[in-house]
Amino acid sequence: MLGIAMGAVLDGVEAHVVRVEVDVSRGLPQFSIVGLPDSAVSESKLRIRSAVRNAGFEMPNQRITVNLSPASVKKRGAGLDLAIAMGILRASGQLPPARAPIGFCAEVGLSGALLTVPGMVNLALALRRAGIHRVVVASEAREHCIPVPEVDWFAYGSLQELAADLLAERLRSPLDFAGSPFLDSERAVSLADVHGLPAAKRALSIAAIGRHHTLLVGPPGTGKTMLAERLVTLLPRLSDSAALEVFAIHQAAGLPNRPSHVPPVRMPHHTVTAAGLVGGGTPLAPGEVTLAHHGLLILDELLEFRRHALETLREPLVHGRVRLVRSGHSRELPADFQLLATLNPCPCGQRGFADCRCTDTEVKRYWSRLSGPLLDRVDLVVSVAPVDTRAPGDTFVPPTPEQVAEMRGELTRRQTARGRGRSTEASDFQADAKAYLEQLGQRLHLSLRAQDSVRRVAQSVSVLEGESTVKSAHVEEALMLHGDLGRWL
């Protein structure tokens, strides 16, 4: 007799649905698991044997063969314990076959107690994609579960409790989540609190509207890091679906974050490796670019990072995803983030702002850690000069997150999207502005990517100004914001 049960396993931040097929047949007592199980899955034989007996059932004293399908996917972790136990009890006739599909996601203890497994939300999302809308988890996993559209969670404390309900061909009431699962804390700081630096605040406002990758350059102590940390206060709240996706990624990565509509912010140390930045390892672990999905990746002191690590950012900056090939298998991780980096203009930090004691050779060696192709992917290069306390008061008021959301909507409506929406045609440009952009592109030998970057920044500037079309003045400001590194090299 064949027993079938459904489960799911994590692979990085992605989950795979596993069909557990159990065959109990005559022959010498043997318990075999096939289908690329790792050591944790293979060791489940001992846990399940003890759990089944302690739950009041008989472990078949026959040949037991468990197949984990698809057989080509590596199965890791103890999350298939409950599904395998259900398959054995069904194959031996101790439990009836399932009338409707149920996903089982729990580890089984020797006593029969059900234990939580990592990545509950991602497992549920994978099961939902496979048409399975009922998920059984351990009672202790309640705090890791949140409402997922079209998914009902059923929590049980032990294998014995679950089997009793399945024998009666019913399940207990699904988990009821009172109130919103999203814990949105108030923003304690704001870009509007910053004294002075009106040009930098305006540039960050433009970056927030168009989700432009930005580089802040200035001497030490001018507030670059402080500005970078406050950019997130301009970003609109995430939608429920985006917030759920971010939470699922962080939960699968083992981060204790609670679901929130606030965009994620990641700020890795400059000693991070290439694998730590874009992902890698065995088993596959997501990198900082994936953990910053739908949010902000801040690289403070950019030129202190390893050049090899920085070069791995080229593809994610353009495509919004990371494709990794490990052991002949390709994995694609989401990485739709906004980059904000800070750096000093030279080793002493004063080049272009005050007396610099660095030689030209030292400065060129310093900047050589940042390649031209990577710099070409940065939309804004903003100079942050020391604040002059004697200057008149700052009159620039940054937009609120709600206003930024409206401006993004206007920008989206005006743009003719290609690909991920990062490239747009100049359909909303005035004739003189379009000619001005083409003329400057030829005179300054801008690459096509750089011209497209200037075009998108000009659109963001026009939206910030409340204009319905892009004018020559907007193109000029966009070109200035795109950056001329000649003053520092």
N, C-alpha and C positions, 0 to 999 in steps of 0.2 A: 504494500500500500504506500502511496506517495503522499507526503504532507507538504503543504506550501505555506510559506509565511513571507511577509515583506518587511525589509529593513532598509537602512541607509547608512553610508559611511562617509566620512570627510576625506577630501583630498585637497590639502591646502585650505582655501576658503570655499572650495566647490564641494558639493555633496553629490554622491551617486546613489541611486536606488539599487538595492540588491534583492534579487529574488532568491529566497532560500528554499531549496528543494531537498527533502529528506526522504530517503528510501530505507525502510526497515524490512529485511529479508532473512530467509533462513541461512544458516551458516555459523561458523565459529564466531563468538562474540568479538566484535571489532567496531571501532568508532573512527571513521575517517572523514576528514574535511578537505575538499578540493575546491579550486577556484582562486588560486593565488592568495591564500590567507597569510598574514604575518604571524609572528610568534604569539601576540596577544589573542588573535582569533583561534590559533591552534590550541592554546592553553585553555580555551573556553570549554573543552571537553571535560576537564576535571571539575570546573565550576558547575557546569550544567548537570553532570551526573549526580553530584551531591545535592544541588538545588532541587532537582526533580524529586528525589527521594524525600527530602525534608519538607517538600510541599505536599506530601501524601500521595504521590504517584509512583508508578513503577518504571524504572529505567529498563527498556527492552534488553533482554539478554540475548541479542541477536546481532547480525551484521548491520551496522548503521552507517549509511553513506550520506554525507551532506555536501550538496553542490551549491556554490555561491555564484550566481549568474548576474552580470556577465563575467565569464571566466578570465577575460583579458585585463580586468581592472584589479589592481592591488587592493586588498581589503585590510585596513589597519584599525587597531583599537578594539575595545570590548563592546562596542555599540551593537553588535549583532547577536550578543548572548541571548537576549529575550526572543528574538526572531528564530534562532536555532532551536531553543527550547520549545517554542510553539510548534515548529515544524515536526519535532520528534513526537510530541504528544498527539498531534493530529495524525501522523503516519502510523502510530501504534494504536490508533482508535480510541485513545483516552479523552480526546477532545474532538468535537465535530468540525467538519470543514467550514471555512469562513463563507458566509453568505454574501458579505460585502467586504471589499478590501480594507484592511487595517494595517497601519504601519507600526512596527514595534521598535522603539529606540530606547534601550536601557541595558545596563550591565546587570548581571545576576550574581549575587553573593552566594556563598556556600549554604547559607541558611534558607535561601530562596528569596531573600530581600532584593528589591529592585534598587539599583543605584543610578545616579545621573551620569550622562556622558556629555562631552563638550560639543558645542555647535548645534544646540537644539533647534534654533530658528532656521539655520541653513538646511538641516535634515528635513524639517517640516516643509520648507519651500521646495526641496527636491521631490518629496513625496507628492506634494500638491501638483507639481508639473506632470507627474506620472498618473494623475487621476485618483490619488489616494487622499481623502480628506479627513480621515480619522487617525489620530496618532496617539499611541499609548506610551507614556513616559513614567518615570519613577516619581513618587510623591515628593521627594526632596528636590525634584527638578522644577517645582512650581515657580520658584523665584527666577529661573532662567527662561521661562516661557512668557511670551507676550502675545496679544491678539494678532493672528495672521489671517487675512481674508480667506474665506473658504476652508479653514482648517479648524477642527475641533480637537482640543487636547483632553486626554483622559489620564488621570494620575492614579497610580496604584502603588501600594507599599510593598507588596510581595507577589510572588508567582502564584501562591495559593489563592489570594484574593482575586487576581485576574482570572485564573482558571475557573473559579466558582461562577463568575459572571458569564464566562464564555460557555460553560456547560449549560447555563440557563438561557443561552443565546441572547444575551443583552450586555450592555455596557452601562456603567454608572453615569451620572450626569457629567457633561463636560465641564472643564474649568470655567468659572465665571470671573471675568476681570472687571473689577469695579473701578470706574474712573479711567482716565487716560493713562496709558503705560509710559508716556513720554514725560521725562523729568526735565523740564526746560528751566534752567536757572537764569536769573536776571543777569544782564551784562553789567559787571561792576565798573568797567572802564569804558571810555568812549574816545574816538578820535577827536571829537569836539572839545575834549578836555585839554588837548595839547596846545601849549602856548607858542605862538609863532609858527614858522615853517608852513606858510600858506601854500607855496608852490608844491611842496611834498604832499600835503593833505589833498590838494586838488588832483595831483597825479594818482594818488591812491583811490580817490573817488572814481576817477576814470577807469582805473584798473578793476575796481569792484563792479562797475556797470558792464564792462565788456569781458570780464574774467580774463584779463590780460596778464601774461607772465611778466613779472616786474623785477628789476634790479635796483637796489638803493645803494648809491656810492657816496661816501663822505668820510671825513676825518673821525677818529675815535671820539666818543662822547657827544656826538651831535644828535643822538636820538634815533638812529636807524633801527635798532632792535625794538625800541619802544614803539615806533611807528608800525613795524612789521607785526608786532603782537596785537595791535589795535585794528588791523585791517579786517579781522573777522567780525568786528562790531559793525561793519558796514554791510556785511553779507546778509541776504535775505534768509529767512527760515527755510529749512528743507521741507519738502512735501512729505506726507505720511509714507508713501512708497519709497522715497529716497532715504528717509530716516530709518525705515525698516531694513533696507539694503545695507546701510552703513552699520547698523547694529549687528546684523547677521555676520558681516565681515569681521568686526571686532570680537564678537563672541567666538567665532571659529578660530581666531588668532589667540584666544585665551586672555583677552583684555577684560577687566572687570567693569567696563563702561556700561551705563544704563542707557536705554534708548532716548534719543533727544533730537529735537528739530534744529538744534544749533549745529552748523557745519563743523566737521572735525578739523582739528588743527594738529599737525605733527611737526615737531621741531627736533630732528635728530642731531646728535653731536657730530662734529666734523670727523671723528675717527670711524664713522660708520663704513662698513664694507659695501662693495657693489651688491652682494647678495642681500645685505641688510636694507639696501636702498630700494631694489626692484624685486627682491624675492629670490628664493632658492633653497638649497639644502635638501636633506632627505630625512623625514618626509618633507614635502614642499611646504615652506612657510612664506606667508605674504610679506612683502617689503613695505617700506614707509610710503611709497607712492600709492600702494593699494590701501593702506590704512588711512591715507588722506583722500580717498575717493569721495567725490562731491564736496570736498573741503579745500583746505589750504595746507601746502607744504612749505615750511619756512626753513631755509638753509642759511643760518647765521654764519658770517665769516666764510663766504663761499669759497674763496681761494685757499682756505686751509683744508678743504676736502681733497681726497685723492682724485687725481685726474681720471683714473680708470672708472671710479665710482660715478663721477659727474657725467662721463660719456654715456653711461647706461641710461641717462635721462632723455636722450635724443628721441627715441621712438615713443615713449609714453607722452612726452610733451606734444607730439603731433597727433597720435592716434588715440590717446586716452585709454590705453590698455597695454599690458605686458604679456608677451608670448614667450614662454620658457619651454625649452626642450630638455627633458631629463630622462635618461635611460630609454631613449627611443619614443617617449610619449610627450606630446605637446600639451601644455597647460596655458590657458589664457586667463589672466587676472585683470579685474577692472582697475583703472588708474586714471580716472577723469578728475584731475586735481588742478588747482591754480598754484603756480610757483611764485614765491616771493623770496628773493635772496638779498643779502646785505654783504658788503665788503668795503675794505679800506682801499683807497686808490693806489697805495704803494706800501712797502714794508713799514715805513715810518708813519704812514697815514696822512701826510700833509700835501701830497702832490696835487697841484691845481688849486689849493686853498690857502696855503701858507708856505713858509720856507721849508723846502724839502731837502733832506740830506742824503737821499738815495741817488745812486748813479743811474744813468739811462739803462745800463746793462742789467742792474738789479731790478729795475721796474719791469723791463721786458721779460726777464726770467720769472718774475712774480706773476705777471699776467699770462704767461705761457700755460699755466695750469687750466685756463679757460679757453677751449678751442673756438675757432671761428664758427664752425657749424652749430655748436651749442649756443653761442651768443646770438646767432642769427634767429634762433627760436624765441628769444626774449623780446617782448613787444615794447616795454618801457624801460629806459635807463634813466633813473632820476637822481639828480645831484642834490645831496642833503648838506647844506652849509651850516656852520654854527649860527645859533640864534643871536641876533643883535637886539639886546634888551633896550637899546635906545631908539629902535625903529618904531614907527607908529603901530597902533593896535592892529591885530589880525582881523580882517573883515570876512574871510572865507568861512562859510559854515558848511561842513560836510553833509551830504544827504543822509537821511535815516534809512535803515534797512527796508522799510516799507516803500520809500521813494525809490531806492535802488531796484526793488522788485518791479515797480511800475516802469522804470526806465529800461530794465532788461526786456520786459514785455514789448515795449515800443521798439526797441532795437531788433528784437526777433521778428516783429511784424515787418520791419523795413528791410530786413536782410533777405537776400536770396541765398538760401543755405546750400552748401555743397559738402558732402561727407558728414563730419560731425558738427557742422555749423561753425567751424573755425575759419573757413574761407568764404568770402562773400563777393558778389559782383557790385560794381559801383553804380547801381541803378538809381540811387537817391542822391547822386552827386550833381551839383550844378556844373554846367559846361566848362566854366572857367576853372573850377576846382579840379575837375577831371583832367583838363589840359595841364594845369599846374603840377598835379601829381605825376603825370607822365613825363613832363619836362624835368622835374627834380629827380625822378628815377633814373633817367638817362644821364643827367649831369653828375649825379653822385654814384653812379654805377651800382645801384641797389639791386640785389637779387630779386627774383620774382617773389620769394617768400617774404623778403623785407618790404617790398612794395605792398603786398597783401596785408602785412602787419600794419603799415602806416595807414592803409585804407580802412581797416577795422577800427584802429584807434581814432581816426578822424570821425568815424560814425559815432563812436562813444562820446567824443567831445561835443558833437552836435546835439546828441540826446541830452547831455548834461546841461547844455545851454538852452534847451527847450526849442531847438530849431527843427523843422521838418525836413530840411535838406542839408547837405554838407557843403560848406563854403570854403573858399581859399584860405581864410584865416584858420579854419579847423584843420585843414591839411598842414598848414605851417606849424601849428602847435603840435600836431601828431608827429611831424618829422623831428621837431625839437625833442619831444619826449622819447622818440625811438632811440635817440642817444648818439652822440659823437664822442667816441673814446679817445680822440686825438689829444685832448687836453691832458690826459693822464699817461699817454704812451710816448 
